[in-house]
Each structure stands twice: as C-alpha cells, then as structure tokens.
Amino acid sequence: MTAAPEPLAADLEAGLRRLRLSAIRTLAPELLVTAQVQRWKPEELLRALVEAEIASRDLSNARGRMKVAAFPVTKTLDEFDVAASSVPRPTFDYLASLEWIRAKENLCLVGPAGNGKSHLLVALGHAAIEAGHRVRYFTATELVETLYRALADNSVGKVITQILKADLILIDEIGFAPMDTTGAELFFRLVAAAYERRSLGIGSHWPFEEWGKFLPEHTTAVSLLDRLLHHSVIVVTDGESFRMKEARQNGVRWPRTEHPLRGVGTSRGQKRGLKSGHGQAEESPLALTRMALWRRRSGVSVRRGVITEPEAIGCLPMIRTRASFGQRRFAIWVERRR
C-alpha cells in the first residue's frame, strides 16, 4: 500500500493559495513524490504542474461561460442529425468550424417549428464556449424584457454594452410574440450595436418577407433585416417536425377528425362526428386559422379539442385556453355563437 504523500510546507501552501494556484497546490505533493521516484528533470516537474493549472483554469472558465450563457438545455453538435435535417452538410461543417464567429458573421435560421433550429443554435453555442468564446442566449421575448427593464432606469446603453461583451449572441423564437414599437426599437438598437462587431445567431419561424407581421413599423423591419442579413449565413429549414415524428415512433396516436375545421382533433368528434360535414383532416398550424374563419361563418360548437402547436394559440384571441406549458397538448373550448 502506497503511503500518502507528505503535505506541502505551510509557507508554500500559503503562497500558492495567495497566488490562487489551486491545481498546483492540490497536485504538488503527489507530483513531487512521482518526480523523485521516476527521476524527472526539474523542468518536467514544472511543466506537469503548469499544464495541470492551465487545464484547471480552462475548465473553470468554461463552467463560468456556460453559466453566463444561460442555455435552456444542453445540446451538442454530435446529437444533431444532419442527414435527417434540411441543413446541407457543407453548411453544417462551416458552422461547426466556428469560422463565422471569428469573421463576425451572423447566422439566420428560418423555418417551421420542429426542424432543429433551436437545437442547432444551442449546440453551436456550446461548441463556441468549448472553443473559448463567450456566448449569451436569449429568446426574443426575454431579450426585449431585459431591455425594457433597462429602459425603466435609463440603463439601456449599459445593458447593451454588457451583452456585447459576448462574442456570440443567440436570439431564438423571433416572431413568436409580436413586438410593440418600443420593443422593436430596443431590439433594433442591439442589432445595430452588434453590426460588424459581434456575431448574432437568430432563429425564427417567420420568412424574412413576413417580418412586418410581428414588427409594427415597416422601416424598422427593413433596417433590422438589412443589418442581420449583411455578412450572414442563411439557413432555411423545412420538412416534417422532428417532435411529431418522434412522437409517432413512440406510439403516440394523434386525434384526427373529419370536419371542416381540418386539423383540430377532438376525441368526441371522432366518436359521434360534427354537424358540419366530413372531410379528411390535416395536421397543420394553418388549421387553427381556418378554424377561426370557419367559426365566424358557421358558429358550430366544439367541446374539448386538441391543439398540437401551442405557438399558434396567440393568433386566436376568441378561443379560451387551458394549458400546461410543460406539455404540447392544449384543451380548448369554442362557444356556440349566440
């Protein structure tokens, strides 16, 4: 049984503690014994101690950067299925190289829900942190709320400067909720301040030509896109939602009905049908808009349906919802028109 190495002298330990060389202070007793037994040269011992301290500092700094980034989940590039996605392999390889961050280019991911935009953004953020970059992650709503709070105490400039200390700023779910005039102006101030100075990575389910639908001013949308798309890598995703595909593979059966609502399932409707006719249902977020228009025309009552796209609920203010945001199933009630 190997004897435990003798502890360092008190003055040495105090000096290493004062210099904050915690890794050397921890490993030195054992390495001194190893160096003596294996007859290391003095520089070999010094090199081993310095390399241990550097590795410890790098790991500690990475943990700190990860905490500041505030990612909602942990995702890696290895977990991203490039073959199943609509992201071209050459584009993915370029993004994974992180050269676009060093070139201060932007990344714009645009496409429908469930195509891997958020996964790719978060995974690239993790890779950037491992490569030594500083990263900040926001949803668009969180970012605007942060700037609004700064506006209240007149510190918007200071907050933007703090955010721009990061080399990469990720902004997801742009267009998920509409922005008012002040929110759009604050968002534009950040994008303008980052232009050609920092890399922005954004994710949105709105095509660029439709950004005027959630931004109140056309000129703001044009100016915003002008700065985002210049020096930018643009990736347009499409295809079936990974979440829906995985759910079907796990044996989840989505309710389907045959009625003019087209896409709004209801277990009761399957059992007894609806009064308004029959037709093949489709699973699409656009069905929610069709439901609203059809309700205005017919006034037929639907009791307890299922919506599988919670992000579409905001466009139907006439529907009362009861939702658990830990799930992606929503119970709805649409009252008969009186």
N, C-alpha and C positions, 0 to 999 in steps of 0.2 A: 504494500500500500504506500503510495507516494505521499510524503509529508507535505503539509500545506506550506507554501512559500512564506517567508518572513515578511511582515508588513514594512512599508517604507518608513524611513526615519521621519519623525514628526515635522522637522523643518522642511523636508522635501514635499511631504504631503500638503503642508500649509502653502508652500509656494505654488504647487500645481493647482490647488484649489483657488488661490488668488488669481492665477492666470486663466482659470476656467478651462483647464485641460483635463476634463473629466475622464476621457477614454484612456489617456496615458496614466492617470492616477489609478484607474481600476486595473489596467493590464500590466503595469510596470513590474510589480512583484513577481508575477508568473514569468514574464518575458526575461527578466534578469536571471532567473534560475535556468530557463531554457538556453539563453545565450552562454551561460557559464558551462553547462553540460555539453552543449554542441560546439563550443569554442567559436562562437560568432565573432566576427570582426566588430569593432566599435560602431562603424558606420552601418553595418547590417542591423544592429540593435536599434540604432537611432532611426533608420529607415522604417523598421517594423512599427516603432512607436508613432512616428509621424503619420504613416499610412493608416494606422488604426484611428488616430484622432481625426484625420480628414474624412474617413468613411463614417465615423460617428457624427461629425458635423453635417455632412451631406444628408444623412438620414434624418437628422433633427430638423434641418432646414426644409426638407421635403415635407415632413409632417406639418410644419408651420405653414408652408404654402398651401398645402391641401386644406388645412383648416380655414385659412383666409378665403380660399376659392369658394367654399360653401356649396359644394356639389350636392344635389338632392339624393343621388345614388352613386354607386361605384360601377363604372363601366370601363371596359378595356377594348382596344382595337382588335385583340385576338378573338374576342367574343362576337365581333361584328361579322356577319355572314355576307361577304362581298358577292359571292356567286348568286345568292338569293335576293340581293338588293338590286336597285336600278343604278347604283353608283358605278361608273366604269372603273375597271381595275387600274388603268394608268392614273386616273384622277385620285383614286383612293391611295395609291402608292405615293403620289406627290403630297397629299395631305398628311399622310403618316410620316413623311420625312421631316415635316415641320419647317421646311424652307420658306413657306409662305409667311410664317410668323417672323422669321428673320428679315424677310423682304418687306414687312409691314403691309402685307396684302390682307384683304378681307375674305371671309368665306360666307357665302349666302346659300343656305339650304332651303329649298322651296318645294312643297308638295303636300299631298293629303296626309291625314293622320295615319299613324301606324307604319310608316315607311322607313323608320330608322333615323330620322333627323335628330331627335334628342339624344339617342344612343351615340350617334357619331360625334355630336358636339361634346358631350360629356367625356367620351373616350379620348378625343383629341385633347381635351383639357387635362386629363390625367397624364397622357403622354407628354404634354408640354411641361407639366410640373416635374415629371421624372427627368426631363432633359434640362431642368434648371430654370425654366421660365416661371414668371409669376402670372397667375390666372385669377380672374374674377368671373363668377357665374351669376346671372340673374334671369328670372323670367321678365318679360316686358312689364308686367304689372308690378313686380317687386321693384324694378328699376325706377319706374315712374313714381311709385310711392316713396322711395328713398329720396328722390329729387324734390318731391312735394314737401316732405318733412324739412329738407334743407331750405326750401323757399320760405317756410314759415319763420325761420330765424336768420334769413338773409345769408346763408352759407352755401349757396348752390355752387359757386365757383370753387370753394374749398373742397366740397364733396366730389366734384368732377375731377379736380386735381388728384384727390386721393384714389379715385377709381383708376385714373390713368397711370398710376404707378405700376399697374399690371401690364405685362407685355401682350397678353391676350384677354379680351373681354368678350365673354359669351353671353348672348341675349336670346333666349328661347321664347317660343309662344308669342311672337309678334303678331298682332291682329286677333289674338284670342278674345280680347275685350277691346271695345272702341276707346280711343283717347279723346279727351276734350282738348280745347285749344291750348290751354296752359300745359297740359301733359305732353302734347305733341311738340310744343316749343322747347320744353325741357329736354325731351328725348333728342330733338334736333341739336341742341347745344352740346350734348355729349358726343353725338356722332361727328359734329363739326370739329370739336376739340380733338377727337381721336384721329381725324383725317390725316393720313400720311405720317402719323406719329406712332400709332398703335394698331394692332390687328384686331378686327372685330369679327366674331363668328355669330351669325344670326340664323334662326330657324323660324319659318312661317309657313302656314298652310294656304296663305293668300298669294296668288300670282302677282308679280310686280304691277301689272297694269290695273289691278283692282285694289291697290293700297289706299286709294282715295275713299274706299268704303269704310275704313276704320280711322282714317285721319281726317280731321274736319276741314282742312284747307288744302286745296289742290296744289298751291305753290309750295306748301310745306312738304307734301309728299314728293313733289318733283325735286326739290332741293335735297331732301333726305336721300332719295334713291341716287341722285347724281353723285353724292359723296360715297355712298355704300358700294355702288357698282363699279366705280373707277378703281383700278388696281384690285380687282376682285376675282375670286374663283367661284363660279356659279354652278350649283348642282341642283338639277330639277329631278325630284324623285317621283315615282309613280308605282302603280301596281296594287296588289291586294294588301290590306293591313296585316302585318306580322301578328298582331294580337288576336285578330279574328281567326287567322289561320291556325295559330297555336291552340286557341280555344276549341276549334273543331277537332283538332288532333287529340285533344284531351277528352273528347267525348261530349262537349257541351253542345246541346241542341238549342238553336236559336228559334224562338217562336215565329211562325210565319202565318199570315192570314191572306185571304183572297178578297180584297175590297178596294175601293178607290183610294184609300189612304196610301197604299203602296209603300210598304217598308216599315210601317208601325205595327209590330206584332201584338197580339193580345190572346191570352190563353182562353178567355171566354169567347172571343170571336172565332177561335178555331173550333170550339165545341158547337156553337149554335149559329155562327155566321153573323154578318152585319146586314142592316136593312137595305144598304145602298147598292148592292150588286156584287159581282165577283170578278176577280182578275188576278193574275199571277203577281205576288208581292215581290218587291226587290229590297235588298239591304243596302241603303244608301242614305247619307246625311241629307241629300236633297229631298228625301221623302218627308222630312219634317216641314220643309217649306210648302210642299204640296198639301200636307195635312192642314196647315193654316189656311191656305187658299180654299181648300175643299170645305173646311168648316164654315167659312164665311158664306159659301154658296148653299150648303145643304143643312147645316145645323144638326146633323146626326150626332147622337150622344155616344161617346166611347168611354167605358168604365174600366180603368186599370189596364193600360197598355205598357209596353216596354220600349225604352229608347236605348240604343247601344252606342250612341255618340253624344256624350254629355256636353262636348264643346258646342253643339248646335242648339242647346237649350236657350241660350241668350237671345236668339232671334225670334222666339215665340213668347212674347210677354203675356199673351192671353191664356197661357197654359199654367196652371198651378202645379208645382213640382214638389216632390218629397224625395230628397236624395241623400245618400251616404257617399261622401266623396272618396271613401276607401274602396268603393266598388264602381263598376261601369254599367250598372243597371239602375234605371230610374223608373219609379212608378209615376204615372201621370193620370190626371183626370181632366177631361174636356167636357164642360157642361153643355147641355142642350140649349140652343139659342131660344130665348123667350120672345 
